[in-house]
Amino acid sequence: MKKRGNLSMDSLTSNLPEDKKKQLCALLGNVELTLLYKASVHGYNASAFHQRCDRQGPTLLVAYNLSGYIFGAYTSVDYAQTGRDITDDEAFLFNCEAKIPVCIKVNSGHNARRDDSGMPTFGQQLYFCYKNQPVVVNQGHNAFNAYKAYGMTNNPFNFTPATLYGNDAQLTECEVYKVEQKKDPQISAKMKPWRNVQWTEKQREGLMKMIRNHKPMTASVSRVRILMIGPVGAGKSSFFNSINSVFMGRITSKAMSGSAGTSLTTQFRTYPVKDGREGKPLPFVLCDTMGLEEQSGAGLDIDDVSSILQGHVPDRYKFNPTTPFQPDEQKASRPASLQEKIHCVMYVIDATKISLMSSKLEEKLAAIRKKVNSLGIPQMVLMTKVDEACLDVEEDLQNVYITSYIKTKFQEVSSRLGVPVSCVLPVKNYSQELELELNCDVLLLTALQQMLNFADDYLDDVAPV
């Protein structure tokens, strides 16, 4: 008989259809779900819920109603009846009606849930099995509508009962699953990596030497300009900080980076990198942009991208999401020089959020790709946070080209963005480390070297003979 702790699992049968289970696992990463609690078996009451779900780590609550909706909530923080408000930036609500589940992240600055002795409550807004009954209640709906009228939100989660559960509050079932990271059996079997990487000090030094000595394909360009584009929080600024750290020989934090609901980058910034503190500038410039956001009139404007690509936007230009950049007439009358234009575009995508990418965000990226294609500029994908996406890679970065899960992420981002898998490169940016790490440096430098190679292909094609 299969047991987990003191819980017998034989008597529990999941109501979650296999296709929905796969969709939810895609949202959560390389995980497996273990059914802990089933209301129709254990009862719609708080004591039964806490007996089976407390101190089990991350959990996924799945609710079913009479209208056939499958919806629920995820929290990465244990239930423990502490009586406290819980901050959980990873928490989200979901609805499985569409082909790709709708995912509603907790709003920045809000508590995700209240950890008390009752049934699960998210944001003191959405109550599951309210008062130990088979119902769900949205206490924040009226407040949401009131604030929405003024273009504001005062709720931790932005949703309406109609979109989340079809206004049908009567539950037919409520289940809670333990969420655990899976390990890839291919790792222990020491499978051959599908990309060859030399994880050595010699490789790191060799890459640094090639980058230092790189000369763009045309004399009119002294430094390659690489444009970073991506959603809010994907790691654009962190990539610059990481590359700067490698060549400075210590962890640096020159560009503002972090996690927030909106873009921390509000200006167009061109970041040169020096070869050490007193060293000469290296032959590339990383151009940072405001983060892309789903909503129209928020985040980086697609028209701004076009101006940046063509070299019209100056360093430190402050973005205005509601008004595209307007070059002055004198500058607009002359074409920008090849030196001022962008020579390679790098889409920065968080590996943990590829499956969460909305159709609106995909549409924005598709519009940008179309413009970049029309100018013949090479495009790549930098897949960040690969260590957070997969336990095996977190334990050893060298597993990045061995684990099958990360390979599926390569294929997924390639399909969604229309970029060949060969143009997708994984990295782990420096975020919490105090010292440089060899494997991290090798991935960062490999990605940068490939960007320089692609830029050379472009310059060779467009430079005058």
C-alpha positions as CSV (number, residue, x, y, z in Angstrom):
1,M,0.0,0.0,0.0
2,K,1.5,3.4,-1.1
3,K,1.9,5.8,1.8
4,R,3.2,9.4,2.1
5,G,4.0,10.1,5.7
6,N,1.1,8.7,7.7
7,L,-1.4,9.2,4.8
8,S,-2.9,6.3,3.0
9,M,-3.3,7.2,-0.7
10,D,-5.1,4.0,-1.9
11,S,-8.6,5.3,-0.9
12,L,-8.3,8.6,-2.8
13,T,-9.1,8.8,-6.4
14,S,-8.5,12.1,-8.2
15,N,-11.3,13.8,-10.1
16,L,-8.8,15.8,-12.1
17,P,-8.8,14.8,-15.8
18,E,-5.3,13.8,-17.1
19,D,-5.2,16.6,-19.7
20,K,-6.0,19.3,-17.0
21,K,-3.4,17.7,-14.7
22,K,-0.7,18.1,-17.4
23,Q,-1.7,21.7,-18.0
24,L,-1.5,22.6,-14.3
25,C,1.8,20.8,-13.9
26,A,3.1,22.9,-16.8
27,L,2.2,26.0,-14.8
28,L,4.0,24.7,-11.8
29,G,7.2,23.4,-13.4
30,N,8.7,19.9,-13.3
31,V,6.4,18.6,-10.5
32,E,4.2,15.7,-9.5
33,L,0.9,16.1,-7.7
34,T,-0.1,13.9,-4.7
35,L,-3.7,14.0,-3.6
36,L,-3.9,14.8,0.1
37,Y,-7.5,15.8,0.8
38,K,-10.8,15.1,-0.9
39,A,-13.8,16.9,0.5
40,S,-16.3,14.2,-0.5
41,V,-14.3,11.6,1.4
42,H,-12.9,13.6,4.3
43,G,-15.7,16.1,4.7
44,Y,-16.2,19.8,4.0
45,N,-14.7,20.9,7.3
46,A,-11.6,22.8,8.4
47,S,-10.4,20.2,10.9
48,A,-10.3,17.4,8.2
49,F,-8.6,19.8,5.8
50,H,-5.9,20.8,8.3
51,Q,-5.3,17.3,9.5
52,R,-4.3,16.2,6.0
53,C,-2.8,19.4,4.5
54,D,-0.9,21.2,7.2
55,R,2.9,21.4,6.9
56,Q,2.9,19.6,3.5
57,G,4.8,22.3,1.6
58,P,3.4,23.9,-1.6
59,T,-0.1,22.8,-2.4
60,L,-2.6,23.1,-5.2
61,L,-6.3,23.4,-4.4
62,V,-8.7,22.2,-7.2
63,A,-12.4,22.9,-7.0
64,Y,-15.2,21.6,-9.2
65,N,-18.7,23.1,-9.5
66,L,-22.1,22.1,-10.9
67,S,-21.4,24.0,-14.1
68,G,-18.4,21.9,-14.9
69,Y,-15.8,24.5,-14.1
70,I,-12.4,23.4,-12.8
71,F,-10.7,26.2,-10.9
72,G,-8.7,26.8,-7.7
73,A,-5.5,28.2,-6.2
74,Y,-1.8,27.5,-5.6
75,T,0.3,28.5,-2.6
76,S,4.0,27.8,-2.1
77,V,3.7,28.4,1.7
78,D,2.6,25.7,4.1
79,Y,-0.7,25.7,5.8
80,A,0.1,25.8,9.5
81,Q,-2.8,27.6,11.4
82,T,-0.4,30.5,12.4
83,G,-3.2,33.1,12.4
84,R,-1.0,35.3,10.2
85,D,-1.3,36.9,6.8
86,I,0.9,35.1,4.3
87,T,3.1,36.9,1.7
88,D,3.5,34.5,-1.2
89,D,4.6,36.0,-4.5
90,E,4.2,32.7,-6.2
91,A,0.5,32.3,-5.3
92,F,-2.1,32.3,-8.1
93,L,-5.7,31.5,-8.9
94,F,-6.5,29.5,-12.0
95,N,-9.3,28.4,-14.3
96,C,-9.0,25.4,-16.6
97,E,-11.8,26.2,-19.0
98,A,-9.5,27.3,-21.9
99,K,-6.9,25.2,-23.7
100,I,-4.2,27.0,-21.7
101,P,-5.3,27.6,-18.1
102,V,-6.0,31.2,-17.1
103,C,-3.6,32.1,-14.3
104,I,-4.2,35.1,-12.0
105,K,-1.1,36.1,-10.0
106,V,-1.3,37.8,-6.7
107,N,-1.0,41.6,-7.0
108,S,2.3,43.1,-5.8
109,G,2.2,44.4,-2.3
110,H,-0.7,42.2,-1.2
111,N,-0.9,39.2,1.1
112,A,-1.8,36.1,-0.8
113,R,-3.8,34.4,2.0
114,R,-4.7,34.2,5.7
115,D,-3.2,31.2,7.5
116,D,-5.9,30.4,10.1
117,S,-7.7,27.4,11.4
118,G,-10.5,27.7,8.8
119,M,-10.8,26.4,5.3
120,P,-8.5,28.0,2.6
121,T,-8.9,31.7,2.0
122,F,-7.0,33.6,-0.7
123,G,-6.5,37.3,-0.1
124,Q,-9.3,37.3,2.4
125,Q,-11.2,37.6,-0.8
126,L,-11.9,34.1,-2.2
127,Y,-13.2,31.5,0.3
128,F,-13.3,27.8,-0.5
129,C,-15.8,25.6,1.4
130,Y,-17.1,28.7,3.1
131,K,-18.4,28.0,6.6
132,N,-17.7,24.3,6.1
133,Q,-20.2,24.1,3.2
134,P,-19.6,22.9,-0.4
135,V,-19.6,26.5,-1.7
136,V,-17.1,29.1,-2.8
137,V,-17.6,32.8,-1.9
138,N,-15.9,35.9,-3.4
139,Q,-16.0,38.5,-0.7
140,G,-14.0,41.0,-2.7
141,H,-16.2,41.2,-5.8
142,N,-18.0,44.4,-4.8
143,A,-14.8,46.1,-3.8
144,F,-13.2,45.1,-7.1
145,N,-16.0,46.7,-9.1
146,A,-15.9,49.9,-7.1
147,Y,-12.2,50.4,-7.5
148,K,-12.2,49.2,-11.1
149,A,-14.5,52.2,-11.9
150,Y,-11.6,54.5,-10.9
151,G,-9.0,52.4,-12.8
152,M,-7.7,51.0,-9.5
153,T,-7.5,47.7,-7.8
154,N,-7.7,47.1,-4.1
155,N,-7.9,43.3,-4.1
156,P,-5.0,40.8,-4.0
157,F,-6.3,39.0,-7.0
158,N,-8.0,40.6,-10.0
159,F,-10.9,38.4,-11.2
160,T,-14.7,38.2,-11.4
161,P,-16.8,35.2,-10.3
162,A,-18.0,34.9,-13.9
163,T,-14.5,34.4,-15.3
164,L,-13.2,32.2,-12.5
165,Y,-16.1,29.9,-11.9
166,G,-19.0,30.9,-14.1
167,N,-20.9,32.5,-11.2
168,D,-21.7,29.0,-10.0
169,A,-20.7,29.0,-6.3
170,Q,-22.0,25.4,-5.6
171,L,-19.1,22.9,-5.4
172,T,-19.4,19.3,-6.3
173,E,-15.8,18.5,-5.1
174,C,-12.7,20.1,-3.6
175,E,-9.3,18.5,-3.7
176,V,-5.9,19.5,-2.4
177,Y,-2.7,18.2,-3.9
178,K,0.9,18.3,-2.5
179,V,3.2,19.8,-5.1
180,E,6.7,18.3,-5.3
181,Q,9.6,18.9,-7.6
182,K,10.5,15.8,-9.7
183,K,14.0,14.5,-10.3
184,D,14.8,13.4,-13.8
185,P,15.9,9.7,-14.0
186,Q,18.1,10.6,-16.9
187,I,20.4,12.5,-14.6
188,S,21.2,9.5,-12.4
189,A,21.7,7.5,-15.5
190,K,24.4,10.0,-16.7
191,M,22.8,10.5,-20.1
192,K,24.9,12.2,-22.7
193,P,24.1,16.0,-22.9
194,W,22.3,17.1,-26.1
195,R,24.6,20.2,-26.3
196,N,28.3,19.9,-25.5
197,V,29.7,22.4,-23.1
198,Q,33.1,22.4,-21.5
199,W,32.5,23.3,-17.8
200,T,36.2,24.3,-17.2
201,E,38.2,27.2,-16.1
202,K,40.0,27.0,-19.4
203,Q,36.7,27.4,-21.3
204,R,35.7,30.4,-19.2
205,E,39.1,32.1,-19.9
206,G,38.9,31.2,-23.5
207,L,35.4,32.7,-23.9
208,M,36.5,35.9,-22.1
209,K,39.5,36.2,-24.4
210,M,37.4,35.8,-27.5
211,I,35.0,38.4,-26.3
212,R,37.8,40.9,-25.3
213,N,39.4,40.5,-28.8
214,H,36.2,40.6,-30.8
215,K,36.2,43.0,-33.7
216,P,32.9,43.8,-35.4
217,M,32.7,42.8,-39.1
218,T,32.8,46.4,-40.3
219,A,35.2,49.3,-39.4
220,S,32.2,51.7,-39.1
221,V,31.0,49.8,-36.0
222,S,33.2,49.9,-32.9
223,R,30.8,48.1,-30.6
224,V,28.0,45.7,-31.3
225,R,24.6,46.8,-29.9
226,I,22.5,44.1,-28.5
227,L,18.8,44.9,-27.6
228,M,17.2,43.1,-24.7
229,I,13.4,42.7,-24.9
230,G,11.2,40.7,-22.5
231,P,8.3,40.7,-20.0
232,V,8.6,42.4,-16.6
233,G,10.8,40.5,-14.3
234,A,12.3,38.2,-16.9
235,G,15.9,39.2,-16.0
236,K,17.1,41.8,-18.6
237,S,18.8,44.1,-16.2
238,S,20.1,41.1,-14.2
239,F,21.7,39.7,-17.3
240,F,23.7,43.0,-17.8
241,N,24.6,42.9,-14.1
242,S,25.8,39.3,-14.4
243,I,27.9,39.9,-17.5
244,N,29.4,43.0,-15.8
245,S,30.1,40.9,-12.8
246,V,32.1,38.3,-14.8
247,F,34.4,40.9,-16.3
248,M,34.7,42.9,-13.1
249,G,35.6,39.7,-11.3
250,R,33.1,40.3,-8.5
251,I,29.3,40.6,-8.1
252,T,28.0,44.0,-9.3
253,S,24.6,45.6,-9.4
254,K,24.9,48.6,-11.7
255,A,21.5,48.3,-13.3
256,M,18.4,48.3,-11.2
257,S,16.9,44.8,-11.0
258,G,14.5,42.8,-8.8
259,S,11.0,41.6,-8.8
260,A,8.0,43.9,-9.0
261,G,4.6,44.0,-10.6
262,T,5.7,46.7,-13.1
263,S,8.9,47.3,-14.9
264,L,11.8,48.6,-12.7
265,T,13.4,49.9,-15.9
266,T,11.7,53.1,-17.0
267,Q,14.4,54.4,-19.3
268,F,16.2,53.2,-22.4
269,R,19.7,52.4,-21.2
270,T,22.8,51.6,-23.1
271,Y,25.2,49.7,-20.9
272,P,28.9,49.4,-22.0
273,V,31.0,46.9,-20.1
274,K,34.6,47.4,-19.0
275,D,37.2,44.7,-18.9
276,G,37.9,45.1,-15.2
277,R,37.7,48.3,-13.1
278,E,40.4,50.2,-15.0
279,G,40.0,48.2,-18.2
280,K,39.0,49.4,-21.6
281,P,35.4,49.1,-22.8
282,L,34.6,45.7,-24.3
283,P,33.3,45.5,-28.0
284,F,29.6,45.4,-27.2
285,V,26.8,47.4,-25.6
286,L,23.7,45.8,-23.9
287,C,20.6,47.9,-24.5
288,D,17.9,47.6,-21.8
289,T,14.3,48.4,-22.3
290,M,11.2,48.8,-20.2
291,G,9.5,45.4,-19.6
292,L,6.7,44.2,-21.8
293,E,3.3,44.0,-20.2
294,E,0.0,42.4,-21.3
295,Q,-2.2,45.5,-21.2
296,S,-2.3,48.0,-24.0
297,G,-0.9,51.3,-22.8
298,A,1.4,49.6,-20.3
299,G,5.0,48.6,-20.5
300,L,7.2,48.9,-23.6
301,D,5.3,50.3,-26.6
302,I,5.9,48.4,-29.9
303,D,6.4,51.7,-31.8
304,D,9.2,52.4,-29.3
305,V,10.9,49.2,-30.3
306,S,10.9,50.2,-33.9
307,S,12.6,53.5,-33.1
308,I,15.2,51.8,-30.9
309,L,16.0,49.2,-33.7
310,Q,16.6,52.0,-36.1
311,G,18.9,53.9,-33.7
312,H,16.7,57.0,-33.0
313,V,16.2,56.6,-29.3
314,P,18.9,58.3,-27.1
315,D,20.4,56.8,-23.9
316,R,18.3,57.6,-20.8
317,Y,15.2,58.3,-22.8
318,K,12.3,57.9,-20.3
319,F,9.5,55.7,-21.7
320,N,5.9,56.8,-21.8
321,P,3.7,53.7,-22.3
322,T,0.8,55.8,-23.6
323,T,2.9,57.9,-26.1
324,P,5.5,56.4,-28.4
325,F,8.9,58.1,-28.9
326,Q,8.8,61.0,-31.3
327,P,12.3,61.9,-32.7
328,D,12.9,65.6,-33.3
329,E,12.6,66.7,-36.9
330,Q,16.3,67.4,-37.4
331,K,17.4,63.8,-36.3
332,A,14.4,62.2,-38.1
333,S,15.5,63.8,-41.4
334,R,18.7,61.8,-41.5
335,P,19.0,58.0,-41.1
336,A,20.9,56.8,-38.1
337,S,24.4,55.4,-38.7
338,L,25.1,51.7,-38.6
339,Q,26.9,52.2,-35.3
340,E,23.7,53.6,-33.7
341,K,21.4,50.8,-34.9
342,I,20.7,47.5,-33.2
343,H,22.7,44.6,-34.5
344,C,21.1,41.7,-32.5
345,V,17.8,41.3,-30.6
346,M,17.7,39.1,-27.5
347,Y,14.3,38.1,-26.1
348,V,14.7,37.5,-22.4
349,I,12.2,34.9,-21.1
350,D,11.8,33.4,-17.6
351,A,11.9,29.6,-17.9
352,T,9.5,29.3,-15.0
353,K,6.8,31.3,-16.8
354,I,6.9,30.1,-20.3
355,S,3.7,28.1,-19.8
356,L,2.1,31.1,-18.1
357,M,2.7,33.4,-21.1
358,S,-0.6,35.0,-22.1
359,S,-2.0,35.2,-25.6
360,K,-1.8,39.0,-25.4
361,L,1.9,38.9,-24.5
362,E,2.5,36.4,-27.3
363,E,0.8,38.8,-29.7
364,K,3.0,41.7,-28.6
365,L,6.2,39.6,-29.1
366,A,4.9,38.4,-32.5
367,A,4.5,42.0,-33.6
368,I,8.0,42.9,-32.5
369,R,9.4,39.8,-34.2
370,K,7.7,40.8,-37.4
371,K,9.3,44.3,-37.3
372,V,12.7,42.8,-36.4
373,N,12.4,40.4,-39.3
374,S,11.6,43.2,-41.7
375,L,14.9,44.8,-40.8
376,G,16.9,41.6,-41.1
377,I,18.2,41.8,-37.6
378,P,19.1,38.4,-36.0
379,Q,17.1,37.2,-33.0
380,M,17.8,35.0,-30.1
381,V,16.1,33.8,-26.9
382,L,17.8,34.0,-23.6
383,M,16.1,31.6,-21.2
384,T,16.7,32.8,-17.7
385,K,16.1,31.2,-14.2
386,V,16.7,27.6,-15.5
387,D,17.8,26.7,-12.0
388,E,14.4,27.8,-10.6
389,A,12.5,25.8,-13.2
390,C,14.1,22.5,-12.5
391,L,15.4,20.9,-9.3
392,D,18.1,18.9,-11.1
393,V,19.5,22.1,-12.6
394,E,19.3,23.9,-9.3
395,E,21.4,21.2,-7.7
396,D,23.9,21.2,-10.6
397,L,23.9,23.7,-13.4
398,Q,25.7,21.2,-15.6
399,N,22.5,19.3,-15.8
400,V,20.9,22.0,-18.0
401,Y,21.6,20.1,-21.2
402,I,20.7,16.7,-19.8
403,T,17.4,17.0,-18.1
404,S,14.4,16.3,-20.3
405,Y,12.3,18.9,-18.6
406,I,14.5,21.8,-19.6
407,K,14.7,20.4,-23.1
408,T,10.9,20.6,-23.3
409,K,11.1,24.3,-22.2
410,F,13.5,24.9,-25.0
411,Q,11.0,23.4,-27.5
412,E,8.0,25.3,-25.9
413,V,9.7,28.7,-26.0
414,S,10.9,28.0,-29.6
415,S,7.4,27.2,-30.7
416,R,5.7,30.2,-28.9
417,L,8.2,32.8,-30.1
418,G,8.9,31.3,-33.6
419,V,12.7,31.1,-33.0
420,P,14.7,27.9,-33.8
421,V,15.8,25.8,-30.8
422,S,19.4,26.5,-31.9
423,C,18.8,30.2,-31.1
424,V,17.7,29.5,-27.5
425,L,20.3,29.8,-24.9
426,P,19.9,29.1,-21.1
427,V,21.5,31.2,-18.4
428,K,21.4,31.6,-14.6
429,N,21.8,35.3,-13.7
430,Y,23.5,36.3,-10.5
431,S,20.8,37.3,-8.0
432,Q,21.6,36.2,-4.5
433,E,25.2,35.0,-4.8
434,L,28.1,36.9,-3.2
435,E,30.8,35.1,-5.3
436,L,31.2,34.2,-8.9
437,E,30.6,30.6,-10.0
438,L,32.3,28.8,-12.8
439,N,29.3,27.0,-14.3
440,C,27.2,30.2,-14.2
441,D,30.0,32.2,-15.9
442,V,30.3,29.6,-18.7
443,L,26.6,29.8,-19.6
444,L,26.6,33.6,-19.5
445,L,29.7,33.9,-21.6
446,T,28.6,31.3,-24.1
447,A,25.3,33.2,-24.6
448,L,27.1,36.5,-25.1
449,Q,29.6,35.0,-27.6
450,Q,26.8,33.7,-29.7
451,M,25.1,37.1,-29.7
452,L,28.4,38.6,-31.0
453,N,28.5,35.9,-33.7
454,F,24.9,36.6,-34.8
455,A,25.6,40.4,-34.9
456,D,28.7,39.7,-37.1
457,D,26.4,37.8,-39.5
458,Y,24.1,40.8,-39.7
459,L,27.0,43.3,-40.1
460,D,28.6,41.2,-42.8
461,D,25.3,41.3,-44.7
462,V,24.4,45.0,-44.4
463,A,27.8,46.7,-44.3
464,P,28.9,48.4,-47.6
465,V,31.3,46.5,-49.7
